[in-house]
Amino acid sequence: MSLNRAQIPLFICSTTYSVWDSSPQKLLAMQNTMNPILVEKEAIANFSFKNNVEFQQSPLLLKKLRDATGLGNLSKVKFHIDFHSDTGPKSVQTTIWATGNKFICLKGGLWIPIAKIIDIRYI
């Protein structure tokens, strides 16, 4: 079964950011969150996800990830995924193969923690 572009639901980014104070570090962190660096999918294997980053995820993120997984498996649909690594916000364009309780799996056995995902959107 093949889907055309009109049949695929579009996702609207509903992530909100808040600034707790006006310190330069907080403002820089907020600015970096909104400007992730586009990376190749294979580079994810070199990233670390140990640092705690405070940001607000959409309550619909898990549903969006599961929907994206279904579209990826069914029709090889790619998504734009924004996420935090220890070196700052990153972005990748790929197909999501599996969504678990704590991680998503990409092609090639690459994993991203769901707690580090800022948002996803259809390409």
DSSP file (Angstrom, degrees, kcal/mol; ACC not computed):
  #  RESIDUE AA STRUCTURE BP1 BP2  ACC     N-H-->O    O-->H-N    N-H-->O    O-->H-N    TCO  KAPPA ALPHA  PHI   PSI    X-CA   Y-CA   Z-CA
    1    1 A M              0   0    0      0, 0.0     2,-0.4     0, 0.0     0, 0.0   0.000 360.0 360.0 360.0 133.8    0.0    0.0    0.0
    2    2 A S        -     0   0    0     73,-0.0     2,-0.4     0, 0.0    73,-0.1  -0.949 360.0-150.1-120.0 136.9    1.4    3.4   -0.9
    3    3 A L        -     0   0    0     -2,-0.4     2,-0.2    68,-0.1     5,-0.0  -0.819   9.8-140.3-103.3 142.8    0.3    6.7    0.5
    4    4 A N    >>  -     0   0    0     -2,-0.4     3,-1.8     1,-0.1     4,-0.6  -0.600  34.2 -99.5 -94.3 167.2    0.3    9.9   -1.4
    5    5 A R  G >4 S+     0   0    0      1,-0.3     3,-0.9    -2,-0.2    -1,-0.1   0.797 120.5  58.9 -56.5 -34.1    1.4   13.2    0.3
    6    6 A A  G 34 S+     0   0    0      1,-0.2    -1,-0.3     3,-0.0    -3,-0.0   0.732 102.5  54.5 -70.2 -21.7   -2.2   14.3    0.8
    7    7 A Q  G <4 S+     0   0    0     -3,-1.8    -1,-0.2     2,-0.1    -2,-0.2   0.594  88.9  89.9 -87.4 -11.2   -3.0   11.2    2.9
    8    8 A I  S << S-     0   0    0     -3,-0.9     2,-0.1    -4,-0.6   114,-0.0  -0.752  81.5-122.1 -92.1 125.6   -0.2   11.8    5.4
    9    9 A P        -     0   0    0      0, 0.0     2,-0.4     0, 0.0   113,-0.1  -0.376  21.1-133.3 -66.9 140.7   -1.1   13.9    8.4
   10   10 A L        -     0   0    0     -2,-0.1     2,-0.4   111,-0.1   111,-0.0  -0.760  15.7-140.3 -92.8 140.8    1.0   17.0    9.0
   11   11 A F        -     0   0    0     -2,-0.4     2,-0.5   111,-0.0   111,-0.2  -0.840   6.6-146.8-104.0 138.4    2.3   17.6   12.5
   12   12 A I        -     0   0    0     -2,-0.4     2,-0.4   109,-0.1   108,-0.1  -0.893  22.1-119.8-105.3 129.8    2.4   21.1   14.0
   13   13 A C        +     0   0    0     -2,-0.5   106,-0.1     1,-0.1   108,-0.0  -0.533  36.1 170.5 -68.9 121.5    5.2   21.9   16.4
   14   14 A S        +     0   0    0     -2,-0.4     2,-0.3     2,-0.1    -1,-0.1   0.149  27.0 133.4-119.4  18.3    3.6   22.8   19.7
   15   15 A T        -     0   0    0     43,-0.1     2,-0.4    44,-0.0    42,-0.1  -0.520  38.6-160.3 -71.3 133.0    6.8   22.9   21.8
   16   16 A T        -     0   0    0     -2,-0.3    40,-0.5    40,-0.2     2,-0.4  -0.904   2.4-153.4-115.3 146.7    6.9   26.0   24.0
   17   17 A Y        -     0   0    0     -2,-0.4     2,-0.4    38,-0.1    38,-0.1  -0.916   7.7-166.3-118.2 143.1   10.0   27.5   25.5
   18   18 A S        -     0   0    0     -2,-0.4     2,-0.6     0, 0.0    38,-0.0  -0.961  14.8-140.7-129.1 149.4   10.2   29.5   28.7
   19   19 A V        -     0   0    0     -2,-0.4     3,-0.1     1,-0.1     8,-0.0  -0.943   7.0-165.5-109.8 119.5   12.9   31.6   30.1
   20   20 A W  S    S-     0   0    0     -2,-0.6     2,-0.3     1,-0.1    -1,-0.1   0.843  75.7  -8.8 -75.5 -33.7   13.3   31.4   33.9
   21   21 A D  S    S-     0   0    0      2,-0.1    -1,-0.1     3,-0.0     0, 0.0  -0.901  73.9-104.4-149.8 178.4   15.5   34.4   34.1
   22   22 A S        +     0   0    0     -2,-0.3    -3,-0.0    -3,-0.1    -2,-0.0   0.119  64.9 140.2 -99.4  23.6   17.3   36.7   31.7
   23   23 A S     >  -     0   0    0      1,-0.1     4,-2.3     4,-0.0     5,-0.2  -0.340  61.9-121.4 -65.1 147.7   20.8   35.4   32.3
   24   24 A P  H  > S+     0   0    0      0, 0.0     4,-2.5     0, 0.0     5,-0.2   0.846 111.7  56.5 -58.5 -34.5   22.9   35.1   29.1
   25   25 A Q  H  > S+     0   0    0      2,-0.2     4,-2.4     1,-0.2     5,-0.1   0.918 108.7  45.5 -65.1 -42.6   23.3   31.3   29.7
   26   26 A K  H  > S+     0   0    0      2,-0.2     4,-2.3    -3,-0.2    -1,-0.2   0.909 114.1  48.5 -66.9 -41.8   19.6   30.7   29.8
   27   27 A L  H  X S+     0   0    0     -4,-2.3     4,-2.4     2,-0.2    -2,-0.2   0.896 112.2  49.1 -65.8 -38.8   19.0   32.9   26.7
   28   28 A L  H  X S+     0   0    0     -4,-2.5     4,-2.7    -5,-0.2    -2,-0.2   0.907 110.1  51.5 -65.7 -41.4   21.8   31.1   24.8
   29   29 A A  H  X S+     0   0    0     -4,-2.4     4,-1.8     2,-0.2    -2,-0.2   0.911 111.4  47.4 -61.1 -42.3   20.4   27.7   25.8
   30   30 A M  H  X S+     0   0    0     -4,-2.3     4,-1.3     2,-0.2    -2,-0.2   0.912 112.3  49.5 -65.2 -42.3   16.9   28.8   24.5
   31   31 A Q  H  X S+     0   0    0     -4,-2.4     4,-0.6     1,-0.2     3,-0.3   0.914 110.4  50.5 -64.0 -42.7   18.4   30.1   21.3
   32   32 A N  H >< S+     0   0    0     -4,-2.7     3,-0.7     1,-0.2    -1,-0.2   0.848 105.5  57.2 -63.5 -34.5   20.4   26.9   20.7
   33   33 A T  H 3< S+     0   0    0     -4,-1.8    -1,-0.2     1,-0.2    -2,-0.2   0.847 108.1  46.9 -63.9 -34.0   17.3   24.8   21.3
   34   34 A M  H 3< S+     0   0    0     -4,-1.3    -1,-0.2    -3,-0.3    -2,-0.2   0.547 112.9  50.5 -88.3  -6.3   15.5   26.6   18.4
   35   35 A N  S << S+     0   0    0     -3,-0.7    -1,-0.2    -4,-0.6    -2,-0.1  -0.538  74.5 180.0-128.9  66.9   18.5   26.3   16.0
   36   36 A P        -     0   0    0      0, 0.0     2,-0.5     0, 0.0    54,-0.3  -0.322  30.6-115.0 -68.7 152.4   19.6   22.6   15.9
   37   37 A I  E     -a   90   0A   0     52,-2.0    54,-2.3     1,-0.0     2,-0.3  -0.754  26.9-123.2 -88.5 128.3   22.5   21.6   13.7
   38   38 A L  E     +a   91   0A   0     -2,-0.5     2,-0.3    52,-0.2    54,-0.2  -0.571  38.7 179.6 -72.4 127.5   21.5   19.2   10.9
   39   39 A V        -     0   0    0     52,-3.1    54,-0.4    -2,-0.3     2,-0.2  -0.869  32.3 -99.9-127.4 160.4   23.6   16.0   11.1
   40   40 A E    >   -     0   0    0     -2,-0.3     3,-1.4    52,-0.1     4,-0.5  -0.529  34.2-119.7 -75.0 147.3   23.9   12.8    9.1
   41   41 A K  G >  S+     0   0    0      1,-0.3     3,-1.5    52,-0.2     4,-0.3   0.868 112.2  59.7 -56.3 -39.0   22.0    9.9   10.7
   42   42 A E  G >  S+     0   0    0      1,-0.3     3,-0.9     2,-0.2    -1,-0.3   0.739  93.2  66.7 -65.0 -22.9   25.3    7.9   11.0
   43   43 A A  G X  S+     0   0    0     -3,-1.4     3,-1.8     1,-0.2     4,-0.3   0.701  80.6  79.1 -71.1 -19.1   26.8   10.6   13.2
   44   44 A I  G X  S+     0   0    0     -3,-1.5     3,-1.6    -4,-0.5    -1,-0.2   0.817  80.4  67.5 -60.2 -30.6   24.2    9.8   16.0
   45   45 A A  G <  S+     0   0    0     -3,-0.9    -1,-0.3    -4,-0.3    -2,-0.2   0.756 100.2  50.6 -60.5 -23.6   26.4    6.8   17.0
   46   46 A N  G <  S+     0   0    0     -3,-1.8    -1,-0.3    -4,-0.2    -2,-0.2   0.480  92.2  98.8 -93.1  -4.0   29.0    9.2   18.2
   47   47 A F    <   -     0   0    0     -3,-1.6     2,-0.3    -4,-0.3    -3,-0.0  -0.537  60.0-146.6 -88.0 151.7   26.7   11.4   20.3
   48   48 A S        -     0   0    0     -2,-0.2    38,-2.6     1,-0.0    39,-0.3  -0.881   8.5-167.7-112.8 148.3   26.3   11.1   24.0
   49   49 A F        +     0   0    0     -2,-0.3    35,-0.0    36,-0.2    -2,-0.0  -0.199  53.3 110.4-127.6  40.9   23.0   11.8   25.8
   50   50 A K        +     0   0    0      2,-0.1    -1,-0.1     0, 0.0     2,-0.1   0.819  51.2  90.6 -88.5 -33.4   24.1   12.0   29.5
   51   51 A N  S    S-     0   0    0     -3,-0.1     2,-0.6     1,-0.1     0, 0.0  -0.354  76.9-123.4 -69.4 143.0   23.6   15.7   30.3
   52   52 A N        -     0   0    0     -2,-0.1     2,-0.5    34,-0.0    -1,-0.1  -0.773  29.5-172.2 -86.7 121.9   20.2   16.8   31.7
   53   53 A V        -     0   0    0     -2,-0.6     2,-0.6    31,-0.1    31,-0.1  -0.967  16.5-138.5-117.4 127.5   18.6   19.5   29.5
   54   54 A E        +     0   0    0     -2,-0.5     2,-0.3     2,-0.0    -2,-0.0  -0.764  45.3 128.8 -90.0 120.3   15.5   21.3   30.6
   55   55 A F        -     0   0    0     -2,-0.6     2,-0.6   -38,-0.1   -38,-0.1  -0.963  55.1-106.7-159.0 163.2   12.9   21.8   27.9
   56   56 A Q        -     0   0    0    -40,-0.5     2,-0.3    -2,-0.3   -40,-0.2  -0.856  28.8-154.3-102.9 124.7    9.2   21.2   27.5
   57   57 A Q        -     0   0    0     -2,-0.6    62,-0.1   -42,-0.1    61,-0.1  -0.647  28.1-101.9 -91.6 151.9    8.1   18.4   25.2
   58   58 A S    >   -     0   0    0     60,-0.5     3,-1.8    -2,-0.3     4,-0.3  -0.484  23.3-131.1 -65.9 138.8    4.7   18.4   23.5
   59   59 A P  T 3  S+     0   0    0      0, 0.0     3,-0.3     0, 0.0     4,-0.2   0.694 109.2  56.9 -64.5 -15.6    2.2   16.1   25.2
   60   60 A L  T 3> S+     0   0    0      1,-0.2     4,-2.5     2,-0.1     5,-0.2   0.392  76.3 101.5 -93.3   2.6    1.5   14.6   21.8
   61   61 A L  H <> S+     0   0    0     -3,-1.8     4,-2.6     1,-0.2     5,-0.2   0.908  79.5  49.4 -58.3 -46.9    5.2   13.6   21.1
   62   62 A L  H  > S+     0   0    0     -4,-0.3     4,-2.2    -3,-0.3    -1,-0.2   0.894 112.5  48.2 -62.1 -39.6    4.8    9.9   21.9
   63   63 A K  H  > S+     0   0    0     -4,-0.2     4,-2.6     2,-0.2    -1,-0.2   0.911 111.6  50.4 -64.3 -42.2    1.7    9.7   19.6
   64   64 A K  H  X S+     0   0    0     -4,-2.5     4,-2.6     1,-0.2    -2,-0.2   0.893 110.2  50.2 -62.9 -39.7    3.6   11.5   16.9
   65   65 A L  H  X S+     0   0    0     -4,-2.6     4,-2.1     2,-0.2    -2,-0.2   0.911 111.8  47.0 -64.9 -42.5    6.5    9.1   17.2
   66   66 A R  H  X S+     0   0    0     -4,-2.2     4,-2.0     2,-0.2    -2,-0.2   0.899 113.4  48.4 -67.5 -39.4    4.3    6.1   17.0
   67   67 A D  H  X S+     0   0    0     -4,-2.6     4,-2.3     2,-0.2    -2,-0.2   0.920 111.8  49.9 -63.7 -42.9    2.5    7.5   14.0
   68   68 A A  H  X S+     0   0    0     -4,-2.6     4,-2.4     1,-0.2    28,-0.3   0.858 108.1  54.0 -64.1 -35.9    5.8    8.3   12.3
   69   69 A T  H  X S+     0   0    0     -4,-2.1     4,-2.5     2,-0.2     5,-0.2   0.922 108.9  48.5 -63.5 -44.7    7.0    4.7   13.1
   70   70 A G  H  X S+     0   0    0     -4,-2.0     4,-2.5     1,-0.2     5,-0.3   0.915 113.3  46.4 -61.6 -43.8    3.9    3.3   11.3
   71   71 A L  H  X S+     0   0    0     -4,-2.3     4,-2.5     2,-0.2     6,-1.3   0.869 112.2  51.8 -68.0 -35.4    4.4    5.6    8.3
   72   72 A G  H  X S+     0   0    0     -4,-2.4     4,-1.2     4,-0.3    -2,-0.2   0.910 115.0  41.0 -66.0 -42.2    8.1    4.7    8.2
   73   73 A N  H  < S+     0   0    0     -4,-2.5    -2,-0.2    23,-0.2    -1,-0.2   0.871 122.5  40.3 -73.5 -36.9    7.5    1.0    8.2
   74   74 A L  H  < S+     0   0    0     -4,-2.5    -2,-0.2    -5,-0.2    -3,-0.2   0.921 137.9   5.9 -78.3 -46.4    4.5    1.1    5.8
   75   75 A S  H  < S-     0   0    0     -4,-2.5    -3,-0.2    -5,-0.3    -2,-0.2   0.265  92.6-113.1-128.9  11.5    5.7    3.7    3.3
   76   76 A K     <  +     0   0    0     -4,-1.2     2,-0.3    -5,-0.3    -4,-0.3   0.839  52.7 174.4  58.3  35.2    9.3    4.5    4.1
   77   77 A V        -     0   0    0     -6,-1.3    19,-0.4    -9,-0.1     2,-0.3  -0.570  20.6-141.2 -76.0 133.5    8.2    8.1    5.0
   78   78 A K        -     0   0    0     -2,-0.3    45,-1.4    17,-0.2     2,-0.3  -0.692  14.0-160.4 -97.4 150.6   11.1   10.2    6.5
   79   79 A F  E     -BC  94 122A   0     15,-3.4    15,-2.4    -2,-0.3     2,-0.6  -0.910  21.9-121.5-127.7 155.2   10.7   12.7    9.3
   80   80 A H  E     -BC  93 121A   0     41,-3.4    41,-1.8    -2,-0.3     2,-0.5  -0.878  33.1-165.0 -94.6 117.6   12.8   15.6   10.6
   81   81 A I  E     -BC  92 120A   0     11,-3.2    11,-2.1    -2,-0.6     2,-0.5  -0.932   7.5-163.3-113.6 120.1   13.7   14.9   14.2
   82   82 A D  E     +BC  91 119A   0     37,-2.9    36,-2.5    -2,-0.5    37,-1.3  -0.878  25.1 157.6 -99.3 132.1   15.1   17.6   16.5
   83   83 A F  E     -BC  90 117A   0      7,-2.8     7,-3.5    -2,-0.5     2,-0.5  -0.961  39.1-111.1-150.3 164.5   16.8   16.4   19.6
   84   84 A H  E     +B   89   0A   0     32,-2.7     2,-0.2    -2,-0.3   -31,-0.1  -0.860  29.4 178.1-100.6 131.5   19.4   17.3   22.3
   85   85 A S  E >   -B   88   0A   0      3,-2.0     3,-1.7    -2,-0.5   -36,-0.2  -0.718  49.3 -96.1-114.6 176.1   22.8   15.7   22.5
   86   86 A D  T 3  S+     0   0    0    -38,-2.6   -37,-0.1     1,-0.3   -34,-0.0   0.718 126.0  53.2 -66.2 -18.8   25.5   16.5   25.1
   87   87 A T  T 3  S-     0   0    0      1,-0.4    -1,-0.3   -39,-0.3   -38,-0.1   0.330 125.2 -83.2 -97.4   7.4   27.1   18.8   22.5
   88   88 A G  E <  S- B   0  85A   0     -3,-1.7    -3,-2.0     2,-0.0    -1,-0.4  -0.616  70.8 -24.4 121.8 179.7   23.9   20.8   21.9
   89   89 A P  E     - B   0  84A   0      0, 0.0   -52,-2.0     0, 0.0     2,-0.3  -0.417  59.7-177.5 -70.6 138.8   20.7   20.5   19.8
   90   90 A K  E     -aB  37  83A   0     -7,-3.5    -7,-2.8   -54,-0.3     2,-0.3  -0.841  13.8-152.9-130.3 165.9   20.9   18.4   16.6
   91   91 A S  E     -aB  38  82A   0    -54,-2.3   -52,-3.1    -2,-0.3     2,-0.3  -0.996  11.1-177.6-142.4 141.9   18.5   17.6   13.8
   92   92 A V  E     - B   0  81A   0    -11,-2.1   -11,-3.2    -2,-0.3     2,-0.6  -0.986  20.0-142.5-140.0 149.2   18.3   14.5   11.5
   93   93 A Q  E     + B   0  80A   0    -54,-0.4     2,-0.3    -2,-0.3   -13,-0.2  -0.951  50.6 114.3-114.3 114.1   16.2   13.5    8.6
   94   94 A T  E     - B   0  79A   0    -15,-2.4   -15,-3.4    -2,-0.6     2,-0.4  -0.946  64.0 -83.7-162.9 176.8   15.4    9.8    8.6
   95   95 A T        -     0   0    0     -2,-0.3    12,-0.7   -17,-0.3     2,-0.6  -0.812  36.0-134.3 -95.1 136.5   12.8    7.0    8.9
   96   96 A I  E     -D  106   0B   0    -19,-0.4    10,-0.2    -2,-0.4   -24,-0.2  -0.835  21.2-177.1 -92.2 121.9   11.8    5.9   12.4
   97   97 A W  E     +     0   0B   0      8,-2.4     2,-0.3    -2,-0.6     9,-0.2   0.797  64.2   6.7 -90.3 -31.7   11.8    2.1   12.5
   98   98 A A  E     -D  105   0B   0      7,-1.6     7,-2.9   -26,-0.0     2,-0.5  -0.996  53.8-155.5-153.5 147.4   10.6    1.5   16.1
   99   99 A T  E     +D  104   0B   0     -2,-0.3     5,-0.2     5,-0.2     2,-0.1  -0.986  21.3 173.9-125.5 120.4    9.3    3.4   19.1
  100  100 A G        -     0   0    0      3,-3.0   -34,-0.0    -2,-0.5     5,-0.0  -0.212  49.9 -84.8-104.8-160.9    9.7    2.0   22.6
  101  101 A N  S    S+     0   0    0     -2,-0.1     3,-0.1     1,-0.1   -39,-0.0   0.798 122.8  11.4 -78.6 -29.4    9.0    3.4   26.0
  102  102 A K  S    S+     0   0    0      1,-0.2    12,-2.7    12,-0.1    13,-0.6   0.572 126.0  36.2-124.6 -15.7   12.3    5.2   26.3
  103  103 A F  E     - E   0 113B   0     10,-0.3    -3,-3.0    11,-0.1     2,-0.4  -0.937  57.8-139.8-138.6 157.7   14.0    5.2   22.9
  104  104 A I  E     -DE  99 112B   0      8,-2.3     8,-1.9    -2,-0.3     2,-0.5  -0.914  22.7-140.5-110.8 150.2   13.3    5.4   19.2
  105  105 A C  E     -DE  98 111B   0     -7,-2.9    -8,-2.4    -2,-0.4    -7,-1.6  -0.933  15.4-167.3-113.3 131.5   15.2    3.2   16.8
  106  106 A L  E >>  -DE  96 110B   0      4,-3.4     3,-1.1    -2,-0.5     4,-0.9  -0.639  42.4 -68.8-107.1 169.1   16.5    4.4   13.4
  107  107 A K  T 34 S+     0   0    0    -12,-0.7     3,-0.3     1,-0.2    -1,-0.1  -0.275 120.3  34.7 -55.8 140.1   17.8    2.3   10.5
  108  108 A G  T 34 S-     0   0    0      1,-0.2    -1,-0.2    -3,-0.1    -3,-0.0   0.597 129.7 -75.0  89.0  11.9   21.2    0.8   11.3
  109  109 A G  T <4 S+     0   0    0     -3,-1.1     2,-0.3     1,-0.2    -1,-0.2   0.780  83.7 153.6  72.4  26.6   20.5    0.2   14.9
  110  110 A L  E  <  -E  106   0B   0     -4,-0.9    -4,-3.4    -3,-0.3     2,-0.4  -0.729  25.7-159.0 -90.8 139.5   20.8    3.8   16.0
  111  111 A W  E     -E  105   0B   0     -2,-0.3    -6,-0.2    -6,-0.2    -8,-0.0  -0.929  14.0-170.9-123.9 142.2   18.9    4.9   19.1
  112  112 A I  E     -E  104   0B   0     -8,-1.9    -8,-2.3    -2,-0.4     2,-0.2  -0.999  31.2-118.8-127.5 129.3   17.8    8.3   20.4
  113  113 A P  E >   -E  103   0B   0      0, 0.0     3,-1.6     0, 0.0     4,-0.3  -0.469  15.1-138.9 -65.7 133.1   16.3    8.7   23.9
  114  114 A I  G >  S+     0   0    0    -12,-2.7     3,-1.5     1,-0.3   -11,-0.1   0.843 101.9  65.1 -61.2 -33.0   12.7    9.9   23.7
  115  115 A A  G 3  S+     0   0    0    -13,-0.6    -1,-0.3     1,-0.3   -12,-0.1   0.681 102.5  49.6 -63.6 -17.0   13.4   12.2   26.7
  116  116 A K  G <  S+     0   0    0     -3,-1.6   -32,-2.7   -33,-0.0     2,-0.5   0.441  84.9 107.9-100.6  -2.1   15.9   14.1   24.5
  117  117 A I  E <   -C   83   0A   0     -3,-1.5   -34,-0.3    -4,-0.3     3,-0.1  -0.659  44.5-173.3 -83.6 126.2   13.6   14.6   21.5
  118  118 A I  E     -     0   0A   0    -36,-2.5   -60,-0.5    -2,-0.5     2,-0.3   0.926  62.7 -44.5 -80.1 -51.1   12.4   18.2   21.0
  119  119 A D  E     -C   82   0A   0    -37,-1.3   -37,-2.9   -62,-0.1    -1,-0.3  -0.972  46.3-138.0-170.3 164.7   10.0   17.5   18.2
  120  120 A I  E     +C   81   0A   0     -2,-0.3     2,-0.3   -39,-0.2   -39,-0.2  -0.957  19.3 179.9-130.8 154.1    9.4   15.7   14.9
  121  121 A R  E     -C   80   0A   0    -41,-1.8   -41,-3.4    -2,-0.3     2,-0.1  -0.992  34.6 -96.0-151.9 153.8    7.8   16.8   11.7
  122  122 A Y  E      C   79   0A   0     -2,-0.3   -43,-0.2   -43,-0.2  -111,-0.0  -0.429 360.0 360.0 -68.0 138.3    7.1   15.4    8.3
  123  123 A I              0   0    0    -45,-1.4    -1,-0.1    -2,-0.1   -44,-0.1   0.454 360.0 360.0 -81.8 360.0    9.6   16.2    5.6
